[in-house]
């Protein structure tokens, strides 16, 4: 089963995983509240089969079989071009509104697997287990999510000190079968709907805290894995009335590992700071950011077209104020696309033959959160009160009121009222609904906070950059002696 269908994905959810939503423990596979989201994720698996020529590639280890393009280990510019095309097609399934489709963590895992040179600094069994797990994900076409942020509740203390030291995930015991872990992790987007939880490094850990330096993967159904969900923002509505909320609430969860036994074959790093502290920096800036940047590009394309469509409803496309805002979104799109093109053009071997885009692609982490929030603001400004006085599409089928709706709520230039309603409802679902607000918050933090990204880029520039332009100018100008 190298490539799953939507129905096969749905069947896999009936496995007894422990998930708490609202005021009770739920049966994920059969809970009516999650039905739309499960159908939406099933649609993703069907999408990869519908666009198999772009989303699937030949399995290099099993002739005649296919695998998802996001699981390739890129070794050349041609590989990156193939992966780019596949990732872009996968993003177009939700037009970027799904941030944690399986290809996201697939790209992370594949990047980790490609950097065998980093793993070579640690114990050899770690990489052997990782490579075997990568193969398992390919063969099962598994849906992975990650949960990688320490549960540091007290921000006045370091992440692994004070009360935080007892809250976040760590090793508490070992036995002949594996390690026993206890603690919490933030945040498992897609957690209740995934097959596996992949835990890995997001930031370096100091010496003396090795019990927290863990990289492993565990099925979500594993005994002791408990997921606590936020409110569900999916709605029971038609796709026309709620094109995103009806299908694309990924459902976030806080994960508690309640003395979970992780078999040794699934433990890739156990306290090895050399591997743990270098893996993310050696993979994420170029490899992972290719997937996230492409998704952002697709979302910005959609947002620009959506805002243009809103303006056409009210015949304001040429208004200076509207045109300026549309130009702003188009600028974000162009800059994102250019960053991807530039990073892919300067792709290189990062080590062990892993061919990733240039790390400068990670600069998008410093600006993209603000851009995405601004896009939502622009949608609300251009849409204005129209976003708040749009009837359900189903109401047009009621003969008692339908004619009045068509008379009083049309779009400009002969646009039918139904078309106006479709556009405005889509815009509201994108930027104003509960799900739209959740997605905006997700965009703000899923690649670390904007401020932390900027600080990191500055520190890297000071460490790696060849600065001295000011001194050279003063010397050449005679301000100071050479």
C-alpha positions as CSV (number, residue, x, y, z in Angstrom):
1,X,0.0,0.0,0.0
2,X,2.6,2.6,-1.1
3,X,-0.1,5.2,-1.9
4,X,-3.3,5.4,0.0
5,X,-6.8,6.5,-1.0
6,X,-9.1,8.6,1.0
7,X,-11.2,5.6,2.1
8,X,-8.1,3.8,3.2
9,X,-7.1,6.8,5.3
10,X,-10.5,7.0,6.9
11,X,-10.3,3.3,7.8
12,X,-7.0,3.8,9.6
13,X,-8.5,6.2,12.1
14,X,-10.5,3.5,13.9
15,X,-7.7,2.4,16.2
16,X,-8.7,3.5,19.8
17,X,-6.5,6.6,20.0
18,X,-7.2,8.7,23.1
19,X,-8.5,12.2,22.2
20,X,-10.4,14.6,24.4
21,X,-12.6,17.3,22.8
22,X,-15.0,19.5,24.5
23,X,-16.1,17.8,27.8
24,X,-15.4,14.2,26.8
25,X,-13.2,11.6,25.3
26,X,-14.2,11.0,21.7
27,X,-14.1,8.2,19.2
28,X,-12.3,10.1,16.4
29,X,-13.3,7.8,13.6
30,X,-17.0,8.2,14.3
31,X,-17.4,11.5,16.0
32,X,-19.9,13.6,14.1
33,X,-18.1,16.9,14.9
34,X,-14.9,15.7,13.1
35,X,-16.7,14.3,10.1
36,X,-16.0,17.2,7.8
37,X,-12.4,17.5,8.8
38,X,-11.8,13.7,8.2
39,X,-13.5,14.0,4.8
40,X,-11.3,17.0,4.0
41,X,-8.1,15.0,4.9
42,X,-9.4,12.0,3.0
43,X,-9.7,14.3,0.0
44,X,-6.0,15.1,0.3
45,X,-5.2,11.5,-0.2
46,X,-7.6,11.2,-3.2
47,X,-6.0,14.4,-4.6
48,X,-2.6,12.9,-4.7
49,X,-4.0,10.0,-6.8
50,X,-6.0,12.4,-9.0
51,X,-2.8,14.3,-9.8
52,X,-0.5,11.3,-9.6
53,X,1.8,12.6,-12.5
54,X,2.8,15.5,-10.2
55,X,2.3,14.3,-6.6
56,X,3.7,10.8,-7.0
57,X,7.2,9.6,-8.1
58,X,8.7,6.2,-8.7
59,X,9.9,4.4,-5.6
60,X,13.7,4.1,-6.1
61,X,13.8,0.9,-3.9
62,X,10.7,-0.8,-5.3
63,X,10.5,-0.8,-9.1
64,X,7.0,-0.4,-10.4
65,X,5.6,1.2,-7.2
66,X,4.9,4.9,-6.5
67,X,5.4,7.1,-3.4
68,X,4.5,10.6,-2.4
69,X,6.9,13.2,-3.9
70,X,7.4,14.8,-0.4
71,X,9.2,11.6,0.8
72,X,12.1,11.8,-1.8
73,X,15.6,12.5,-0.7
74,X,16.6,15.3,-3.1
75,X,20.1,14.9,-4.6
76,X,20.0,17.3,-7.5
77,X,18.4,20.5,-8.9
78,X,16.2,18.2,-11.0
79,X,15.0,16.5,-7.9
80,X,14.1,19.8,-6.3
81,X,12.2,20.9,-9.4
82,X,10.2,17.7,-9.3
83,X,9.5,18.1,-5.6
84,X,8.6,21.7,-6.2
85,X,6.0,20.8,-8.8
86,X,4.5,18.1,-6.5
87,X,4.4,20.3,-3.4
88,X,2.7,23.1,-5.3
89,X,0.0,20.7,-6.6
90,X,-0.5,19.4,-3.1
91,X,-0.9,22.9,-1.7
92,X,-3.5,23.7,-4.3
93,X,-5.8,21.2,-2.7
94,X,-6.7,23.7,0.0
95,X,-5.0,26.7,-1.6
96,X,-2.7,26.9,1.4
97,X,-5.4,26.9,4.1
98,X,-4.3,23.5,5.4
99,X,-0.9,24.1,7.0
100,X,-0.2,20.6,8.2
101,X,-0.9,18.3,5.3
102,X,1.2,15.2,5.5
103,X,3.7,16.4,3.0
104,X,4.9,19.0,5.5
105,X,6.3,16.6,8.0
106,X,7.2,14.2,5.2
107,X,9.6,16.9,3.9
108,X,11.0,17.3,7.4
109,X,11.6,13.6,7.9
110,X,13.1,13.2,4.5
111,X,15.4,16.1,5.1
112,X,16.5,14.5,8.4
113,X,17.1,11.2,6.6
114,X,19.1,12.9,3.8
115,X,21.6,14.4,6.3
116,X,23.2,11.2,7.3
117,X,26.4,13.1,8.0
118,X,24.8,14.8,11.0
119,X,23.7,11.5,12.4
120,X,27.1,10.0,11.9
121,X,28.3,12.2,14.8
122,X,26.2,10.2,17.1
123,X,25.4,6.5,17.7
124,X,25.1,4.6,14.4
125,X,21.9,2.8,15.4
126,X,20.1,6.2,15.5
127,X,20.4,6.8,11.8
128,X,19.7,3.1,11.0
129,X,16.4,3.3,12.9
130,X,15.5,6.6,11.2
131,X,16.1,5.3,7.7
132,X,14.0,2.3,8.5
133,X,11.2,4.5,9.8
134,X,11.4,6.7,6.7
135,X,10.9,3.5,4.7
136,X,7.9,2.6,6.8
137,X,6.3,5.9,6.2
138,X,6.8,5.4,2.4
139,X,5.3,1.9,2.4
140,X,2.3,2.9,4.5
141,X,1.8,6.4,3.1
142,X,1.4,7.5,6.7
143,X,0.1,10.8,7.8
144,X,2.6,12.3,10.2
145,X,2.4,15.4,12.4
146,X,5.0,16.7,14.8
147,X,4.9,18.0,18.3
148,X,8.2,19.7,19.0
149,X,7.8,22.7,21.4
150,X,8.6,22.4,25.1
151,X,5.7,22.9,27.4
152,X,7.2,25.9,29.0
153,X,4.3,27.5,30.9
154,X,6.4,29.9,33.0
155,X,8.0,32.3,30.6
156,X,10.0,34.0,33.3
157,X,12.1,30.8,33.6
158,X,14.2,29.0,31.0
159,X,12.3,26.4,29.0
160,X,13.7,23.5,31.0
161,X,14.0,25.1,34.4
162,X,11.6,25.8,37.3
163,X,8.1,24.4,36.9
164,X,8.8,23.9,33.2
165,X,11.3,21.1,33.9
166,X,8.6,18.9,35.2
167,X,6.0,19.7,32.5
168,X,7.8,19.1,29.3
169,X,8.7,15.8,27.7
170,X,11.7,13.9,29.0
171,X,13.0,10.4,29.7
172,X,12.0,9.0,33.1
173,X,13.0,5.4,32.7
174,X,14.5,2.7,30.5
175,X,13.9,-1.0,30.2
176,X,14.8,-3.8,27.9
177,X,12.1,-2.8,25.3
178,X,12.7,1.0,25.1
179,X,12.6,4.3,26.9
180,X,9.7,5.6,29.0
181,X,8.8,9.3,28.4
182,X,6.7,11.6,30.4
183,X,5.5,15.2,29.9
184,X,3.8,17.5,27.5
185,X,4.5,18.9,24.0
186,X,3.1,21.7,22.0
187,X,1.5,21.7,19.4
188,X,0.2,18.8,17.4
189,X,-1.7,20.3,14.6
190,X,-3.5,17.4,12.8
191,X,-2.7,15.3,15.9
192,X,-6.1,13.6,16.3
193,X,-6.2,12.9,12.6
194,X,-2.6,11.7,12.0
195,X,-1.1,8.3,12.1
196,X,2.2,9.2,13.8
197,X,3.6,11.8,16.2
198,X,7.2,12.7,15.2
199,X,9.1,14.4,18.0
200,X,12.3,16.1,17.1
201,X,14.5,19.1,17.9
202,X,13.3,22.7,17.4
203,X,15.9,24.5,19.4
204,X,19.2,23.5,21.0
205,X,19.3,22.1,24.5
206,X,22.0,23.0,27.0
207,X,24.4,20.5,28.4
208,X,23.0,18.8,31.6
209,X,19.5,18.5,30.1
210,X,20.1,15.4,28.0
211,X,17.0,13.7,29.2
212,X,15.0,16.2,27.1
213,X,17.1,15.7,23.9
214,X,14.8,13.2,22.2
215,X,14.0,12.4,18.6
216,X,11.5,9.6,18.1
217,X,8.2,8.7,16.4
218,X,5.2,6.9,17.9
219,X,1.8,5.9,16.6
220,X,-1.0,8.2,18.0
221,X,-2.8,5.1,19.2
222,X,0.0,4.2,21.6
223,X,-1.1,3.6,25.2
224,X,-0.4,6.7,27.3
225,X,-0.5,9.2,24.4
226,X,-3.3,11.6,25.3
227,X,-4.4,14.5,23.1
228,X,-6.3,17.5,24.6
229,X,-8.0,19.5,21.8
230,X,-9.0,23.1,21.5
231,X,-12.6,23.8,20.4
232,X,-13.3,22.4,17.0
233,X,-13.9,25.2,14.4
234,X,-15.3,23.0,11.6
235,X,-18.9,23.5,10.7
236,X,-21.6,21.3,9.4
237,X,-22.4,23.3,6.2
238,X,-22.1,22.9,2.5
239,X,-18.9,23.6,0.7
240,X,-20.5,26.5,-1.0
241,X,-21.5,28.1,2.3
242,X,-18.2,27.3,4.2
243,X,-15.6,26.2,1.7
244,X,-12.8,26.0,4.3
245,X,-14.6,25.5,7.6
246,X,-16.6,22.6,6.3
247,X,-13.5,20.6,5.4
248,X,-10.2,22.1,6.6
249,X,-10.1,22.4,10.3
250,X,-6.9,20.5,11.0
251,X,-7.6,20.3,14.7
252,X,-4.8,21.2,17.1
253,X,-4.0,19.3,20.3
254,X,-1.8,19.5,23.3
255,X,-0.1,16.2,23.7
256,X,0.5,14.5,27.1
257,X,2.9,11.6,27.2
258,X,1.7,9.7,30.3
259,X,4.7,7.3,30.9
260,X,4.7,6.2,27.2
261,X,7.0,3.4,26.3
262,X,8.8,4.2,23.0
263,X,10.4,1.0,21.5
264,X,14.1,1.3,20.8
265,X,13.6,0.9,17.1
266,X,11.6,4.1,17.1
267,X,14.2,6.0,19.2
268,X,16.5,7.9,16.9
269,X,18.2,10.2,19.4
270,X,18.4,9.7,23.1
271,X,20.3,12.4,24.8
272,X,22.9,12.9,22.1
273,X,23.3,16.7,22.0
274,X,25.7,16.6,19.1
275,X,22.9,15.3,16.9
276,X,20.0,16.9,18.6
277,X,21.4,20.5,18.6
278,X,22.6,20.4,15.0
279,X,19.8,18.6,13.1
280,X,17.2,21.4,12.8
281,X,19.7,24.0,11.6
282,X,21.2,21.6,9.2
283,X,17.8,20.8,7.5
284,X,15.1,23.3,8.1
285,X,16.3,26.6,6.6
286,X,16.5,25.2,3.1
287,X,14.7,21.9,3.0
288,X,11.7,22.4,5.1
289,X,11.3,26.0,4.0
290,X,10.8,24.9,0.4
291,X,7.5,23.2,1.4
292,X,6.3,26.1,3.6
293,X,7.3,28.8,1.1
294,X,5.5,27.0,-1.7
295,X,2.4,26.7,0.4
296,X,2.6,30.4,1.3
297,X,3.0,31.3,-2.4
298,X,-0.1,29.3,-3.4
299,X,-2.1,30.9,-0.5
300,X,-1.0,34.4,-1.6
301,X,-2.0,33.7,-5.2
302,X,-5.4,32.6,-4.0
303,X,-5.7,35.6,-1.6
304,X,-4.9,38.1,-4.4
305,X,-7.5,36.5,-6.7
306,X,-10.1,36.4,-3.9
307,X,-9.6,40.1,-3.1
308,X,-9.9,40.9,-6.7
309,X,-13.1,39.0,-6.9
310,X,-14.4,40.8,-3.8
311,X,-13.7,44.2,-5.5
312,X,-15.5,43.1,-8.7
313,X,-18.6,42.4,-6.6
314,X,-18.8,46.2,-5.7
315,X,-17.1,47.4,-8.9
316,X,-14.2,48.9,-6.9
317,X,-11.3,47.1,-8.6
318,X,-10.0,50.4,-10.0
319,X,-10.5,52.5,-6.9
320,X,-7.1,53.9,-5.8
321,X,-7.5,52.6,-2.2
322,X,-8.5,49.2,-3.4
323,X,-5.9,49.0,-6.1
324,X,-3.2,49.9,-3.6
325,X,-4.2,47.1,-1.3
326,X,-4.4,44.6,-4.1
327,X,-0.9,45.7,-5.2
328,X,0.3,45.1,-1.7
329,X,-0.8,41.5,-1.7
330,X,0.7,41.1,-5.2
331,X,4.0,42.4,-3.9
332,X,4.0,39.8,-1.1
333,X,3.3,37.1,-3.7
334,X,6.0,38.3,-6.0
335,X,8.6,38.5,-3.2
336,X,7.7,35.0,-2.0
337,X,7.9,33.5,-5.5
338,X,11.2,35.3,-6.1
339,X,12.7,34.0,-2.8
340,X,11.8,30.5,-3.8
341,X,13.2,30.8,-7.3
342,X,16.4,32.4,-6.0
343,X,16.9,29.8,-3.3
344,X,16.3,26.9,-5.6
345,X,18.7,28.4,-8.2
346,X,21.4,28.6,-5.5
347,X,20.6,25.1,-4.1
348,X,23.6,23.1,-3.1
349,X,24.8,20.0,-1.4
350,X,24.4,20.6,2.4
351,X,26.2,17.4,3.3
352,X,26.0,13.7,2.5
353,X,24.6,14.5,-0.9
354,X,21.5,16.2,0.5
355,X,20.6,18.8,-2.1
356,X,18.5,21.6,-0.5
357,X,17.6,25.2,-1.5
358,X,19.8,28.0,-0.2
359,X,19.3,28.8,3.5
360,X,18.3,32.4,2.6
361,X,14.9,31.1,1.9
362,X,14.4,31.1,5.7
363,X,14.1,34.9,5.6
364,X,10.4,34.4,4.8
365,X,10.0,33.4,8.5
366,X,10.8,37.0,9.4
367,X,8.1,38.5,7.1
368,X,5.5,36.0,6.2
369,X,3.6,36.1,9.6
370,X,3.0,39.8,9.1
371,X,2.1,39.4,5.5
372,X,-0.5,36.8,6.2
373,X,-2.1,38.9,9.0
374,X,-2.2,41.9,6.7
375,X,-3.9,39.9,3.9
376,X,-6.7,39.0,6.3
377,X,-7.0,42.6,7.3
378,X,-7.2,43.7,3.6
379,X,-9.9,41.1,2.9
380,X,-12.0,42.6,5.8
381,X,-11.4,46.1,4.6
382,X,-12.3,45.5,0.9
383,X,-15.2,43.3,1.8
384,X,-16.5,45.7,4.5
385,X,-20.2,45.3,5.5
386,X,-20.7,43.0,2.5
387,X,-19.1,40.2,4.5
388,X,-21.8,40.6,7.2
389,X,-24.9,40.7,5.0
390,X,-24.5,37.6,2.9
391,X,-27.2,34.9,3.0
392,X,-26.7,31.2,2.8
393,X,-26.5,29.7,-0.7
394,X,-29.3,27.3,0.4
395,X,-31.6,30.2,1.0
396,X,-31.7,30.9,-2.7
397,X,-33.6,27.6,-3.1
398,X,-36.5,28.9,-0.9
399,X,-39.1,30.2,-3.3
400,X,-40.6,32.4,-0.6
401,X,-37.5,34.7,-0.5
402,X,-35.3,33.8,-3.4
403,X,-36.6,36.5,-5.8
404,X,-36.0,39.2,-3.2
405,X,-32.5,38.0,-2.6
406,X,-31.7,38.2,-6.3
407,X,-33.2,41.7,-6.5
408,X,-31.6,43.3,-3.5
409,X,-28.3,41.4,-3.1
410,X,-26.7,41.1,-6.6
411,X,-23.2,42.0,-7.5
412,X,-22.2,44.9,-9.8
413,X,-22.2,44.8,-13.6
414,X,-24.9,42.1,-13.8
415,X,-23.3,39.7,-11.4
416,X,-26.0,37.3,-10.1
417,X,-26.8,37.4,-6.4
418,X,-25.7,33.8,-6.0
419,X,-22.2,34.6,-7.3
420,X,-21.9,37.5,-5.0
421,X,-22.9,35.3,-2.0
422,X,-20.3,32.6,-3.0
423,X,-17.5,35.1,-3.1
424,X,-18.4,36.9,0.1
425,X,-19.0,33.7,2.0
426,X,-15.6,32.4,0.8
427,X,-13.9,35.6,1.9
428,X,-15.5,35.5,5.3
429,X,-14.5,31.9,5.8
430,X,-11.0,32.7,4.8
431,X,-10.4,35.7,7.0
432,X,-13.3,36.2,9.5
433,X,-14.6,32.9,10.6
434,X,-13.4,31.0,13.7
435,X,-11.3,28.8,11.4
436,X,-10.0,31.9,9.6
437,X,-8.8,33.4,12.9
438,X,-7.2,30.1,13.9
439,X,-5.3,29.9,10.6
440,X,-4.1,33.4,11.0
441,X,-2.7,32.5,14.5
442,X,-1.1,29.4,13.1
443,X,0.6,31.5,10.4
444,X,2.0,33.7,13.1
445,X,3.8,31.0,15.1
446,X,4.2,27.7,13.2
447,X,7.7,28.5,12.0
448,X,8.7,30.1,15.3
449,X,7.7,33.6,16.3
450,X,8.5,36.5,13.9
451,X,10.7,38.2,16.5
452,X,12.7,35.0,17.2
453,X,13.2,34.5,13.5
454,X,14.6,38.0,13.1
455,X,16.9,37.6,16.0
456,X,18.2,34.3,14.6
457,X,18.8,35.8,11.2
458,X,20.7,38.7,12.7
459,X,22.9,36.4,14.8
460,X,23.6,34.2,11.8
461,X,24.5,37.3,9.8
462,X,26.9,38.5,12.5
463,X,28.5,35.0,12.7
464,X,28.7,34.2,9.0
465,X,28.7,37.5,7.2
466,X,31.7,39.3,5.8
467,X,31.0,42.8,7.1
468,X,33.3,45.8,7.0
469,X,31.7,48.0,4.4
470,X,31.5,51.0,6.8
471,X,35.2,50.7,7.7
472,X,36.2,50.3,4.0
473,X,34.2,53.4,3.1
474,X,35.8,55.5,5.8
475,X,39.2,54.4,4.7
476,X,38.6,55.1,1.0
477,X,37.1,58.5,1.8
478,X,40.0,59.5,4.0
479,X,37.9,59.7,7.1
480,X,40.3,57.3,8.8
481,X,43.7,56.1,7.9
482,X,44.0,52.9,5.9
